[in-house]
Amino acid sequence: MQARSFMYQVATEWDNRTKEERQLLSAELAAVKTVATNIANEVVDLAMRIAGGRGLSKSYRFEQFYRDVRAGLHNPPMDDMVLQMLANRALSE
């Protein structure tokens, strides 16, 4: 719910801005990616603990969810860069 709410909030801001103003949302977009990816990883990790090793079997769709969500951690922007971007913005304001 937290990730979804945050994502829709930023999407609404995106929709309500001009093309030029959208460039100002880079930190928000990066933060949404980080929050959504990390929360999804928490959920998948909990589900994997429940399912155990069977969750890695290709015969279960869950294996694809696990793989896809984990891949999000390795796609830019990386968490440390997002934190640095947000910190720089906070210090400059």
Sine and cosine of phi, psi and omega as CSV:
sin_phi,cos_phi,sin_psi,cos_psi,sin_omega,cos_omega
0.00,0.00,-0.63,0.77,-0.01,-1.00
-0.90,0.44,-0.76,0.65,-0.02,-1.00
-0.90,0.43,-0.68,0.73,-0.01,-1.00
-0.88,0.47,-0.72,0.69,0.00,-1.00
-0.88,0.48,-0.71,0.70,0.02,-1.00
-0.88,0.47,-0.70,0.72,-0.02,-1.00
-0.89,0.46,-0.71,0.71,0.01,-1.00
-0.92,0.39,-0.56,0.83,0.05,-1.00
-0.89,0.45,-0.73,0.68,0.00,-1.00
-0.93,0.37,-0.61,0.79,0.04,-1.00
-0.89,0.46,-0.63,0.78,0.04,-1.00
-0.91,0.41,-0.68,0.73,0.06,-1.00
-0.87,0.50,-0.67,0.74,0.03,-1.00
-0.86,0.51,-0.74,0.67,-0.03,-1.00
-0.90,0.44,-0.51,0.86,-0.07,-1.00
-1.00,0.01,0.06,1.00,-0.03,-1.00
-0.93,-0.37,0.38,-0.93,0.08,-1.00
-0.97,0.23,0.19,-0.98,-0.01,-1.00
-0.85,0.53,-0.65,0.76,-0.01,-1.00
-0.93,0.36,-0.64,0.77,-0.02,-1.00
-0.94,0.34,-0.42,0.91,-0.03,-1.00
-0.89,0.45,-0.44,0.90,0.02,-1.00
-0.90,0.44,-0.40,0.92,0.01,-1.00
-0.97,0.26,-0.15,0.99,-0.03,-1.00
-1.00,-0.09,0.21,0.98,-0.07,-1.00
-0.86,0.51,-0.65,0.76,0.01,-1.00
-0.92,0.40,-0.65,0.76,0.02,-1.00
-0.91,0.42,-0.67,0.74,0.02,-1.00
-0.89,0.45,-0.67,0.74,0.02,-1.00
-0.91,0.41,-0.64,0.77,0.00,-1.00
-0.91,0.41,-0.64,0.77,0.04,-1.00
-0.88,0.48,-0.70,0.71,0.01,-1.00
-0.86,0.51,-0.70,0.71,-0.03,-1.00
-0.91,0.41,-0.75,0.67,-0.02,-1.00
-0.89,0.45,-0.76,0.65,-0.04,-1.00
-0.89,0.46,-0.68,0.73,-0.01,-1.00
-0.91,0.42,-0.70,0.72,-0.03,-1.00
-0.93,0.36,-0.63,0.78,0.04,-1.00
-0.92,0.38,-0.66,0.75,0.04,-1.00
-0.87,0.49,-0.63,0.78,0.04,-1.00
-0.91,0.42,-0.62,0.79,0.05,-1.00
-0.88,0.47,-0.70,0.72,-0.01,-1.00
-0.90,0.43,-0.73,0.68,-0.02,-1.00
-0.90,0.43,-0.61,0.79,0.02,-1.00
-0.90,0.43,-0.69,0.72,0.04,-1.00
-0.89,0.46,-0.69,0.73,0.02,-1.00
-0.90,0.45,-0.62,0.79,0.01,-1.00
-0.92,0.40,-0.59,0.81,0.05,-1.00
-0.90,0.43,-0.58,0.81,0.02,-1.00
-0.95,0.31,-0.72,0.69,-0.07,-1.00
-0.97,0.26,-0.47,0.88,-0.05,-1.00
0.95,0.30,-0.38,-0.93,-0.06,-1.00
-0.87,0.49,-0.42,0.91,0.03,-1.00
-0.87,0.49,-0.44,0.90,-0.01,-1.00
-0.89,0.45,-0.31,0.95,0.02,-1.00
-1.00,0.01,-0.09,1.00,-0.01,-1.00
-0.96,0.29,0.72,-0.69,0.01,-1.00
-0.91,0.42,-0.25,0.97,0.01,-1.00
-0.97,0.25,-0.19,0.98,0.05,-1.00
-0.95,-0.32,0.73,-0.69,0.01,-1.00
-0.88,0.48,-0.41,0.91,0.00,-1.00
-0.84,0.53,-0.55,0.84,0.00,-1.00
-0.85,0.52,-0.65,0.76,0.02,-1.00
-0.92,0.39,-0.66,0.75,0.04,-1.00
-0.86,0.50,-0.71,0.70,0.00,-1.00
-0.86,0.51,-0.74,0.67,-0.03,-1.00
-0.90,0.45,-0.72,0.69,-0.06,-1.00
-0.91,0.40,-0.67,0.74,0.00,-1.00
-0.92,0.39,-0.68,0.73,0.03,-1.00
-0.88,0.47,-0.56,0.83,0.00,-1.00
-0.89,0.45,-0.48,0.88,0.02,-1.00
-0.87,0.50,-0.46,0.89,0.02,-1.00
-0.92,0.39,-0.39,0.92,-0.11,-0.99
-0.97,-0.24,0.11,0.99,0.05,-1.00
-0.97,-0.25,0.65,-0.76,-0.03,-1.00
-0.92,0.38,0.41,-0.91,-0.05,1.00
-0.98,0.19,0.59,-0.81,0.00,-1.00
-0.97,0.25,0.42,-0.91,-0.08,-1.00
-0.81,0.59,-0.71,0.71,-0.05,-1.00
-0.90,0.44,-0.58,0.82,0.02,-1.00
-0.94,0.33,-0.59,0.81,0.04,-1.00
-0.91,0.41,-0.70,0.71,0.03,-1.00
-0.88,0.48,-0.66,0.75,0.03,-1.00
-0.90,0.43,-0.68,0.74,0.02,-1.00
-0.88,0.48,-0.72,0.70,0.00,-1.00
-0.92,0.40,-0.62,0.78,0.03,-1.00
-0.91,0.42,-0.71,0.70,0.02,-1.00
-0.87,0.50,-0.65,0.76,0.02,-1.00
-0.90,0.43,-0.69,0.72,0.00,-1.00
-0.89,0.46,-0.63,0.77,0.00,-1.00
-0.94,0.33,-0.50,0.87,-0.03,-1.00
-0.99,0.13,-0.27,0.96,-0.02,-1.00
-1.00,0.09,0.00,0.00,0.00,0.00
